[in-house]
Amino acid sequence: MPVPSSVRRIALLLSAAALTAPAAVAQTASAAPLDRAVTRELSRAGGVNGGYVLDTTTGRVLASVRADTPRIPASVEKLYTTSTALLRFGADGTLDTSVLGSGRLLDNGTWRGDLWLRGTGDPTFGSQSFINRSYGVGTSVEELAQAIADAGITRVTGRVYGDESRFDLRRGGPSTSWRYDVWIGGALSALLYNRGLAKEDGSARQTAPALFAAQQLTAALKRAGVRVGKAASSGPAPESAEQLAAISSPPMSTLARLTNVDSDNLYAEQLLKTVGAHHGRAGSTAAGAAVVRQTMRRFKASPRIADGSGLSRVNATTPRQVVLMLDGMRDEPGFRASLPVAGRTGTLAKRMRGTSAQDRCQAKTGTLSNVSALAGYCRTANNHVVAFAFLANSVYTVSAKAAEDRLAIMLARQRPAGAARADAKAKAQKNRSGGAATGAAAHARRVGAVRVAR
């Protein structure tokens, strides 16, 4: 998506980044069999660019063209965010939105005290009608309200507070100096409700997310037959508050798919802060980025991470680093399934239709003004799995995407030689024996059992 930028700033970034590339891998002629074809197509795209292609089945490098020069990745950045979330939480991991109480339940059904609605970063939380229209899956305020009613609570003497304390209060990313970002599309919050929209048709946005969510729970409780005595407010729950009800998000594999297929910037930024809150030092963009960098070390990749979505032009990575991560993630439950399918879904639904790449290639797109990228997997004509990354800066994106499509089609038509490497054989045997993780298994969302103090 177009974001205003300075071409001079891009040039300076690329010049500085190029200085960090190892001299030993400065691109000259190599023995990789597809170097010439990849070089030709990248030159047709224009700008400054690079690519790397690895046959993950055999471990053989098929193309390496300026593969170690850092580029701005745009939304290919989301691959780092979602892979980290899947590795840290597991494909079946979930995020809970809960109701806590401070007080006690009387015999007549009155809760004498207050309630707190606490979020932990679930980007799907909202009204059931919004969930049905937007995602088809998510965690609804109506379910939480009904859980409270089912516990026998008919009246709350106090009020409902919205607790978003799991995240910091920065509503945007680094591209807008942490202020609200129209390209993210919602104010970042640990208690995100309906994507931060004040009206479900998108005609207004929330200015106080935690308060707004508390107001929605108050209204949902009233519809469920629970009267609340005072107007909603916001603030963190006291340490003495006990959990009364909780509802789990869809599994992380689903959240990764919702992020990558349609390249959802809000989901990506929420996941980055969630990673920081649960596995880092704080619920912040910086803390989440630190966890991503640490996680990528297991793949010997060291990208520059500034945000979770790829909107920031400070992000930088190399084609080789992206492919190292893709190679390491190729059999991780939920990852490959999270990517758009050429000619079928998401940001690739209208690309490569009717070609050899349709249904055989899954990849993450990336687009900013003068930036284009494509990275993912293709299944070749002889069923090898090829991982690739093509990153282009200072380009006309239409030409760059046409080149990316031609390259993916070329990869789908390949018949790479060579036998499967040992780790690929071992994983294939594990899958056949039923020992592999089942992150894509059907997920039944849970409403936590309600506990009340009498």
Long-range contacts (C-beta under 8 A, 24 or more apart in sequence): 1-183, 1-367, 1-368, 2-368, 2-369, 3-175, 3-183, 3-311, 3-313, 3-368, 3-369, 4-369, 5-313, 5-368, 5-369, 5-370, 7-370, 7-394, 9-313, 10-72, 10-313, 10-370, 10-393, 10-394, 11-394, 13-72, 13-313, 13-314, 13-316, 14-48, 14-69, 14-70, 14-71, 14-393, 14-394, 17-69, 17-70, 17-71, 17-316, 18-69, 18-70, 20-70, 21-68, 21-69, 21-70, 21-318, 22-68, 25-67, 25-68, 26-68, 27-64, 27-65, 27-66, 27-67, 27-68, 27-69, 30-64, 32-61, 32-62, 32-63, 32-64, 33-62, 33-63, 34-62, 34-63, 34-410, 34-414, 35-63, 35-64, 35-65, 37-63, 37-410, 38-63, 38-65, 38-390, 38-407, 39-65, 41-403, 41-406, 41-407, 41-410, 42-390, 42-392, 42-403, 42-407, 44-399, 44-402, 44-403, 45-372, 45-392, 45-395, 45-399, 45-400, 45-402, 45-403, 45-404, 46-392, 46-394, 46-395, 46-396, 46-399, 46-400, 47-370, 47-392, 47-393, 47-394, 47-395, 47-396, 47-400, 48-392, 48-393, 48-394, 48-395, 49-390, 49-391, 49-392, 49-393, 49-395, 49-400, 50-318, 50-319, 50-390, 50-391, 51-319, 51-388, 51-389, 51-390, 51-391, 51-407, 52-318, 52-319, 52-320, 52-322, 52-323, 52-388, 52-389, 53-323, 53-386, 53-387, 53-388, 53-411, 54-323, 54-326, 54-327, 54-386, 54-387, 54-388, 55-380, 55-384, 55-385, 55-386, 55-416, 55-418, 56-326, 56-327, 56-330, 56-377, 56-384, 56-385, 56-386, 56-387, 56-424, 57-384, 57-385, 57-386, 57-416, 57-418, 57-420, 57-421, 57-424, 58-384, 58-416, 58-417, 58-418, 58-419, 58-420, 58-421, 58-424, 59-421, 59-424, 60-416, 60-418, 62-386, 62-414, 62-416, 63-388, 64-320, 65-319, 66-319, 67-318, 67-319, 67-320, 68-318, 68-319, 68-320, 69-318, 70-304, 70-316, 70-317, 70-318, 71-316, 71-317, 71-318, 71-319, 71-371, 71-373, 71-391, 71-392, 71-393, 72-313, 72-315, 72-316, 72-368, 72-371, 72-391, 72-393, 73-303, 73-310, 73-315, 73-316, 73-317, 73-322, 73-366, 73-373, 73-375, 73-391, 74-310, 74-366, 74-367, 74-368, 74-371, 74-372, 74-373, 75-263, 75-265, 75-309, 75-310, 75-364, 75-365, 75-366, 75-367, 75-373, 76-310, 76-317, 76-322, 76-364, 76-365, 76-366, 76-373, 76-374, 76-375, 76-389, 76-391, 77-268, 77-303, 77-305, 77-307, 77-308, 77-309, 77-310, 77-315, 77-317, 77-366, 78-259, 78-260, 78-263, 78-268, 78-308, 78-309, 78-310, 78-364, 79-260, 79-322, 79-325, 79-326, 79-364, 79-375, 80-292, 80-296, 80-303, 80-305, 80-317, 80-325, 81-259, 81-268, 81-271, 81-272, 81-275, 81-288, 81-292, 81-308, 81-309, 82-256, 82-259, 82-260, 82-268, 82-271, 82-335, 82-338, 83-295, 83-325, 83-329, 83-332, 83-335, 84-275, 84-291, 84-292, 84-295, 84-296, 85-252, 85-255, 85-256, 85-271, 85-274, 85-275, 86-252, 86-253, 86-256, 86-329, 86-332, 86-333, 86-334, 86-335, 86-439, 87-295, 87-332, 88-275, 88-278, 88-279, 88-291, 88-295, 89-252, 89-278, 90-252, 90-333, 90-437, 90-439, 91-251, 91-252, 91-253, 91-332, 91-333, 91-334, 91-437, 91-439, 91-440, 92-251, 92-252, 92-253, 92-439, 92-441, 92-443, 93-251, 93-252, 94-248, 94-249, 94-250, 94-251, 94-252, 94-445, 95-120, 95-121, 95-122, 95-248, 95-249, 95-255, 95-274, 96-120, 96-122, 96-246, 96-247, 96-248, 96-249, 96-448, 97-122, 97-125, 97-139, 97-144, 97-191, 97-246, 97-247, 97-249, 98-243, 98-244, 98-245, 98-246, 98-247, 98-448, 99-144, 99-147, 99-148, 99-217, 99-243, 99-244, 99-245, 99-246, 100-163, 100-237, 100-241, 100-242, 100-243, 100-244, 101-241, 101-242, 101-244, 101-452, 101-453, 102-237, 102-238, 102-240, 102-241, 102-242, 103-157, 103-158, 103-453, 104-452, 104-453, 104-454, 105-151, 105-152, 105-153, 105-452, 105-453, 105-454, 106-454, 107-454, 108-154, 109-152, 109-153, 109-154, 109-155, 110-153, 110-154, 110-155, 110-156, 110-157, 111-153, 111-155, 111-156, 111-157, 111-158, 111-452, 112-157, 112-158, 113-156, 113-157, 113-158, 114-156, 114-158, 114-159, 114-160, 114-161, 115-148, 115-156, 115-158, 115-159, 115-160, 115-161, 115-217, 115-228, 115-244, 116-160, 116-161, 116-162, 116-163, 116-235, 116-236, 116-237, 116-241, 117-144, 117-160, 117-161, 117-162, 117-163, 117-191, 117-213, 117-214, 117-217, 118-163, 118-165, 118-166, 118-191, 118-237, 119-162, 119-163, 119-164, 119-166, 119-189, 119-190, 119-191, 119-192, 119-210, 119-213, 120-166, 120-190, 120-274, 120-277, 120-278, 121-166, 121-167, 121-190, 121-192, 121-270, 121-271, 121-273, 121-274, 121-277, 121-278, 121-283, 122-192, 122-249, 123-192, 123-195, 123-255, 123-258, 123-266, 123-267, 123-270, 123-271, 124-249, 124-250, 124-255, 124-258, 125-191, 125-192, 125-193, 125-213, 125-249, 126-193, 126-194, 126-195, 127-194, 127-200, 127-216, 129-200, 130-194, 130-195, 130-197, 130-200, 133-200, 134-195, 135-258, 137-250, 137-254, 138-249, 138-250, 139-247, 139-248, 139-249, 139-250, 139-445, 140-247, 141-193, 141-213, 141-216, 141-217, 141-220, 142-220, 142-223, 142-224, 143-247, 143-447, 144-217, 144-220, 144-245, 144-247, 144-447, 145-217, 145-220, 145-221, 145-223, 145-224, 145-226, 146-224, 146-447, 147-244, 147-245, 147-247, 147-447, 147-448, 147-450, 148-221, 148-224, 148-226, 148-244, 148-245, 148-450, 149-221, 149-224, 149-225, 149-226, 150-450, 151-244, 151-245, 151-450, 151-452, 152-452, 153-226, 153-452, 154-225, 154-226, 154-227, 155-226, 155-227, 155-228, 155-229, 156-221, 156-226, 156-227, 156-228, 156-229, 157-229, 157-230, 158-228, 158-229, 158-230, 159-214, 159-218, 159-228, 159-229, 159-230, 159-231, 159-232, 159-233, 160-214, 160-215, 160-217, 160-218, 160-221, 160-228, 160-232, 160-233, 161-210, 161-214, 161-232, 161-233, 161-234, 161-235, 161-237, 162-191, 162-209, 162-210, 162-211, 162-212, 162-213, 162-214, 162-217, 162-232, 162-233, 162-234, 162-235, 163-190, 163-191, 163-210, 163-234, 163-235, 163-236, 163-237, 164-189, 164-190, 164-191, 164-209, 164-210, 164-213, 164-234, 165-190, 165-236, 165-237, 166-190, 166-277, 166-283, 167-273, 167-277, 167-283, 167-284, 168-273, 168-282, 168-283, 168-284, 170-284, 170-285, 173-269, 173-285, 173-306, 173-307, 173-308, 173-309, 173-311, 173-312, 174-285, 174-306, 174-307, 174-312, 174-314, 175-307, 175-311, 175-312, 175-313, 178-285, 180-205, 181-265, 181-311, 183-265, 183-311, 184-265, 184-266, 184-269, 184-309, 184-311, 185-265, 185-266, 186-266, 188-266, 188-269, 188-270, 188-273, 190-273, 190-277, 190-283, 192-266, 192-270, 195-266, 196-266, 208-234, 210-234, 210-235, 242-451, 242-453, 243-448, 243-451, 244-450, 244-451, 244-452, 245-447, 245-448, 245-449, 245-450, 246-447, 246-448, 247-445, 247-446, 247-447, 247-448, 248-445, 248-446, 248-448, 249-445, 250-443, 250-445, 251-334, 251-439, 251-443, 252-334, 252-439, 253-333, 253-334, 253-337, 253-338, 253-439, 253-440, 254-443, 256-334, 256-335, 256-338, 257-334, 257-337, 257-338, 259-338, 260-338, 260-339, 260-340, 260-346, 260-364, 261-338, 261-339, 261-340, 261-345, 261-346, 261-347, 262-346, 262-347, 263-346, 263-347, 263-364, 263-365, 265-309, 265-310, 265-311, 266-309, 268-307, 268-308, 268-309, 268-310, 269-307, 269-308, 269-309, 270-308, 271-308, 272-307, 272-308, 272-309, 273-308, 296-321, 296-325, 298-328, 299-324, 299-325, 299-327, 299-328, 299-329, 300-324, 301-325, 310-366, 310-368, 311-368, 313-368, 313-371, 317-391, 318-391, 319-375, 319-389, 319-390, 319-391, 320-389, 322-375, 322-389, 322-391, 323-375, 323-387, 323-388, 323-389, 326-375, 326-376, 326-377, 326-387, 326-388, 326-389, 327-387, 330-377, 330-385, 330-387, 331-427, 331-431, 331-436, 332-439, 333-436, 333-437, 333-438, 333-439, 333-440, 334-439, 334-440, 336-362, 336-377, 337-440, 339-363, 339-364, 339-376, 339-377, 340-364, 340-365, 342-408, 351-401, 351-405, 352-405, 352-408, 352-409, 355-405, 355-409, 355-412, 356-381, 356-409, 356-412, 356-413, 357-405, 357-408, 357-409, 357-411, 357-412, 360-412, 361-408, 361-411, 361-412, 363-388, 363-408, 366-391, 367-397, 367-401, 369-397, 370-394, 370-395, 370-396, 370-397, 371-395, 371-397, 372-397, 372-400, 372-401, 372-404, 373-404, 374-401, 374-404, 374-407, 374-408, 378-408, 378-411, 378-412, 379-412, 380-411, 380-412, 380-413, 380-414, 380-415, 380-416, 381-412, 381-413, 381-414, 381-415, 382-414, 382-415, 382-416, 384-414, 384-416, 386-411, 386-414, 386-416
